[in-house]
Each structure stands twice: as C-alpha cells, then as structure tokens.
C-alpha cells in the first residue's frame, strides 16, 4: 500500500484492470442464469425465497465456474506488471476468455447443482 500511495492513479488503473476480468465472469454467470436456466422469465424468481437462504441456490456452481475460469484467464492477461504466455502472442484477451470459459463451466456446474440439490 505504501508503493500504491506514491503513484495512486497508476495503481488504481492496474487494480481496475484486474477487476474487469472478474466482471466478465460475473456477467456470464448472471446472463446464463437468467436466459438459459430461467428461460428469461421473471416469474421464475420467487421473491419470497430471497430472505430464506435455505431455499436459494448455494452459489457453489457460480463460484466454481468463476474461479475455475481464471486457470485460463491468467495466461491470457496482459497487464503492466504481468503478461501471460498466451497474451505475449495474442494481446490481452483475458476479458473475453473469462466470459467464454466461465459460461462453458457454469452450464454443467449449475445443471449438477440443480440435479443434486433441487434448488432453482
């Protein structure tokens, strides 16, 4: 933090660059949950469940997909302090890779979560 204090704006830019990868994963999860698993139907969101955690999905599928995608995102990152081996040849494609890999992981993980726990 002392290093960041001397060059705050540059450190903030670097931090925001890292958050962008996470936001791409998040958007993929939310989009798939709404479009694929809930068929874009707002009626499938039962509002009475939102204050009862036992009735909500555990979130394990979302966390596993988001974290798991970073196994391929990190080599695709090109930041000021780190450039992955894939990014050396392609440039920074981590944002796009985060979206695609998270989507590919979330579908089977969420399907298993629904099958095992029965929670939508």
Secondary structure as a PSIPRED ss2 file (coil, helix, strand):
# PSIPRED VFORMAT (PSIPRED V4.0)

   1 X C   1.000  0.000  0.000
   2 X H   0.000  1.000  0.000
   3 X H   0.000  1.000  0.000
   4 X H   0.000  1.000  0.000
   5 X H   0.000  1.000  0.000
   6 X H   0.000  1.000  0.000
   7 X C   1.000  0.000  0.000
   8 X H   0.000  1.000  0.000
   9 X H   0.000  1.000  0.000
  10 X H   0.000  1.000  0.000
  11 X H   0.000  1.000  0.000
  12 X H   0.000  1.000  0.000
  13 X H   0.000  1.000  0.000
  14 X H   0.000  1.000  0.000
  15 X H   0.000  1.000  0.000
  16 X H   0.000  1.000  0.000
  17 X H   0.000  1.000  0.000
  18 X H   0.000  1.000  0.000
  19 X H   0.000  1.000  0.000
  20 X H   0.000  1.000  0.000
  21 X H   0.000  1.000  0.000
  22 X H   0.000  1.000  0.000
  23 X H   0.000  1.000  0.000
  24 X H   0.000  1.000  0.000
  25 X H   0.000  1.000  0.000
  26 X H   0.000  1.000  0.000
  27 X H   0.000  1.000  0.000
  28 X H   0.000  1.000  0.000
  29 X H   0.000  1.000  0.000
  30 X H   0.000  1.000  0.000
  31 X H   0.000  1.000  0.000
  32 X H   0.000  1.000  0.000
  33 X H   0.000  1.000  0.000
  34 X H   0.000  1.000  0.000
  35 X H   0.000  1.000  0.000
  36 X H   0.000  1.000  0.000
  37 X H   0.000  1.000  0.000
  38 X C   1.000  0.000  0.000
  39 X C   1.000  0.000  0.000
  40 X C   1.000  0.000  0.000
  41 X C   1.000  0.000  0.000
  42 X H   0.000  1.000  0.000
  43 X H   0.000  1.000  0.000
  44 X H   0.000  1.000  0.000
  45 X C   1.000  0.000  0.000
  46 X C   1.000  0.000  0.000
  47 X H   0.000  1.000  0.000
  48 X H   0.000  1.000  0.000
  49 X H   0.000  1.000  0.000
  50 X H   0.000  1.000  0.000
  51 X H   0.000  1.000  0.000
  52 X C   1.000  0.000  0.000
  53 X H   0.000  1.000  0.000
  54 X H   0.000  1.000  0.000
  55 X H   0.000  1.000  0.000
  56 X C   1.000  0.000  0.000
  57 X C   1.000  0.000  0.000
  58 X C   1.000  0.000  0.000
  59 X C   1.000  0.000  0.000
  60 X H   0.000  1.000  0.000
  61 X H   0.000  1.000  0.000
  62 X H   0.000  1.000  0.000
  63 X H   0.000  1.000  0.000
  64 X H   0.000  1.000  0.000
  65 X H   0.000  1.000  0.000
  66 X H   0.000  1.000  0.000
  67 X H   0.000  1.000  0.000
  68 X H   0.000  1.000  0.000
  69 X H   0.000  1.000  0.000
  70 X H   0.000  1.000  0.000
  71 X H   0.000  1.000  0.000
  72 X H   0.000  1.000  0.000
  73 X H   0.000  1.000  0.000
  74 X H   0.000  1.000  0.000
  75 X H   0.000  1.000  0.000
  76 X H   0.000  1.000  0.000
  77 X C   1.000  0.000  0.000
  78 X E   0.000  0.000  1.000
  79 X C   1.000  0.000  0.000
  80 X C   1.000  0.000  0.000
  81 X C   1.000  0.000  0.000
  82 X C   1.000  0.000  0.000
  83 X E   0.000  0.000  1.000
  84 X C   1.000  0.000  0.000
  85 X C   1.000  0.000  0.000
  86 X C   1.000  0.000  0.000
  87 X H   0.000  1.000  0.000
  88 X H   0.000  1.000  0.000
  89 X H   0.000  1.000  0.000
  90 X H   0.000  1.000  0.000
  91 X C   1.000  0.000  0.000
  92 X C   1.000  0.000  0.000
  93 X C   1.000  0.000  0.000
  94 X H   0.000  1.000  0.000
  95 X H   0.000  1.000  0.000
  96 X H   0.000  1.000  0.000
  97 X H   0.000  1.000  0.000
  98 X H   0.000  1.000  0.000
  99 X H   0.000  1.000  0.000
 100 X H   0.000  1.000  0.000
 101 X H   0.000  1.000  0.000
 102 X H   0.000  1.000  0.000
 103 X H   0.000  1.000  0.000
 104 X H   0.000  1.000  0.000
 105 X H   0.000  1.000  0.000
 106 X H   0.000  1.000  0.000
 107 X H   0.000  1.000  0.000
 108 X H   0.000  1.000  0.000
 109 X H   0.000  1.000  0.000
 110 X H   0.000  1.000  0.000
 111 X H   0.000  1.000  0.000
 112 X H   0.000  1.000  0.000
 113 X H   0.000  1.000  0.000
 114 X H   0.000  1.000  0.000
 115 X H   0.000  1.000  0.000
 116 X H   0.000  1.000  0.000
 117 X H   0.000  1.000  0.000
 118 X C   1.000  0.000  0.000
 119 X C   1.000  0.000  0.000
 120 X C   1.000  0.000  0.000
